[in-house]
Amino acid sequence: MPGFEDAWSAVAKTREGESVSPDLQPLLRKLYLNVLSDPTDLVRLKKSLEELLEFLASEGRTNANCWAVDSFFCLSEGWERDWTDQGLPEDFDDVFARMGQALHDAVRTPDIARNFECLPEQLLDQVRRLRTDATLPDKS
């Protein structure tokens, strides 16, 4: 059965000679588990999103890391089930969609990422405004 290790292996690739930081793996693992938890705890999900984006907005802002996170959410390769099937509130869905849209441009072509509001700090600002009091549909 697919799971986080498969999803991580699909994105932890060298990009233009640059390796993905090992510090990214536990952040993505925590976020992955929070996305797929049943029931979804929006407070925990928001916190794990903030931690990941704080990393990408600071010491983790590398081309390889941004590409890895972008691919992680754009392709959802190796996931046991797709994050889009989780019934998340629309504003959470929007953040994940943006992370899989142009986050990969954040280092090499930041004007493109900025135009799509996909720079790590733009995404972080959006996450900090997320409401966590929504009622989620029952997944059973």
C-alpha positions as CSV (number, residue, x, y, z in Angstrom):
1,M,0.0,0.0,0.0
2,P,1.4,3.4,-0.9
3,G,2.2,5.8,1.9
4,F,4.5,8.6,3.0
5,E,7.7,6.8,2.2
6,D,6.6,6.3,-1.4
7,A,5.4,9.9,-1.7
8,W,8.7,11.2,-0.2
9,S,10.7,9.0,-2.6
10,A,8.8,10.4,-5.5
11,V,9.9,14.0,-4.7
12,A,13.2,13.8,-2.8
13,K,15.3,14.1,-6.0
14,T,18.3,16.2,-6.9
15,R,17.3,19.4,-8.8
16,E,20.0,21.0,-11.0
17,G,22.7,19.4,-8.7
18,E,21.0,20.5,-5.5
19,S,19.7,17.9,-3.0
20,V,16.4,18.2,-1.1
21,S,17.2,19.0,2.6
22,P,16.7,16.2,5.0
23,D,15.0,18.7,7.3
24,L,12.1,18.9,4.8
25,Q,11.2,15.2,5.3
26,P,9.8,15.4,8.9
27,L,7.9,18.6,8.0
28,L,6.2,16.9,5.0
29,R,5.6,13.7,6.9
30,K,3.7,15.7,9.7
31,L,1.7,17.6,7.1
32,Y,0.9,14.4,5.1
33,L,-0.3,12.6,8.2
34,N,-2.4,15.6,9.2
35,V,-3.9,15.9,5.7
36,L,-4.9,12.3,5.7
37,S,-6.0,12.0,9.3
38,D,-9.6,10.9,9.9
39,P,-11.1,13.0,11.3
40,T,-9.1,15.9,10.1
41,D,-7.9,18.2,12.9
42,L,-7.8,21.6,11.2
43,V,-5.8,23.2,14.0
44,R,-3.1,20.6,13.6
45,L,-3.3,20.8,9.9
46,K,-2.8,24.6,9.9
47,K,0.1,24.3,12.4
48,S,1.9,21.8,10.2
49,L,1.3,24.0,7.1
50,E,2.8,27.0,9.0
51,E,5.8,25.0,10.1
52,L,6.5,23.8,6.5
53,L,6.1,27.3,5.0
54,E,8.1,29.0,7.7
55,F,11.0,26.6,6.8
56,L,10.6,27.3,3.0
57,A,10.4,31.1,3.7
58,S,13.7,31.0,5.6
59,E,16.6,28.5,5.8
60,G,14.8,25.9,3.7
61,R,14.2,28.2,0.7
62,T,16.1,26.2,-1.9
63,N,15.2,25.3,-5.5
64,A,15.3,21.6,-4.6
65,N,13.0,22.0,-1.6
66,C,10.5,24.2,-3.4
67,W,10.3,21.8,-6.3
68,A,9.9,18.9,-3.9
69,V,7.0,20.5,-2.0
70,D,5.4,21.6,-5.3
71,S,5.6,18.1,-6.7
72,F,4.4,16.6,-3.5
73,F,1.1,18.4,-3.7
74,C,0.8,18.7,-7.5
75,L,1.3,15.1,-8.3
76,S,0.4,13.3,-5.0
77,E,2.5,10.5,-6.4
78,G,2.8,7.6,-3.8
79,W,0.1,8.9,-1.5
80,E,-2.3,6.3,0.0
81,R,-5.1,8.6,-1.1
82,D,-5.1,12.1,-2.7
83,W,-5.4,15.2,-0.5
84,T,-8.1,16.5,-2.9
85,D,-10.4,13.7,-1.7
86,Q,-10.2,14.8,1.9
87,G,-13.2,17.2,1.9
88,L,-11.1,20.0,3.3
89,P,-12.5,23.5,3.5
90,E,-12.1,25.5,0.3
91,D,-9.5,27.9,1.8
92,F,-7.3,24.9,2.8
93,D,-7.7,23.3,-0.6
94,D,-6.6,26.6,-2.1
95,V,-3.4,26.6,-0.2
96,F,-2.5,23.1,-1.2
97,A,-3.4,23.8,-4.8
98,R,-1.2,26.9,-4.8
99,M,1.7,24.9,-3.3
100,G,1.4,22.5,-6.2
101,Q,1.1,25.3,-8.8
102,A,4.1,27.7,-8.9
103,L,6.0,27.1,-5.7
104,H,8.7,25.5,-7.8
105,D,9.4,29.0,-9.3
106,A,10.1,30.6,-5.9
107,V,13.9,30.5,-6.1
108,R,14.8,30.6,-9.8
109,T,11.9,32.8,-11.1
110,P,10.3,34.4,-8.1
111,D,8.4,37.0,-10.1
112,I,6.3,34.1,-11.6
113,A,5.7,32.6,-8.2
114,R,4.8,36.0,-6.8
115,N,2.3,36.6,-9.6
116,F,0.5,33.4,-8.7
117,E,0.8,34.2,-4.9
118,C,2.9,31.1,-4.5
119,L,6.0,32.4,-2.8
120,P,6.5,30.7,0.6
121,E,5.9,33.9,2.5
122,Q,2.7,34.6,0.5
123,L,1.4,31.1,1.2
124,L,2.4,31.5,4.9
125,D,0.4,34.7,5.1
126,Q,-2.6,32.9,3.6
127,V,-2.2,30.0,6.0
128,R,-2.1,32.3,9.0
129,R,-5.5,33.7,8.0
130,L,-7.1,30.2,7.7
131,R,-10.1,29.6,9.9
132,T,-10.0,26.3,11.8
133,D,-13.6,26.3,13.0
134,A,-15.2,24.7,9.9
135,T,-17.3,21.6,10.2
136,L,-15.9,18.9,8.0
137,P,-18.0,16.2,6.2
138,D,-18.0,12.7,7.7
139,K,-15.6,10.6,5.5
140,S,-17.2,7.2,6.4
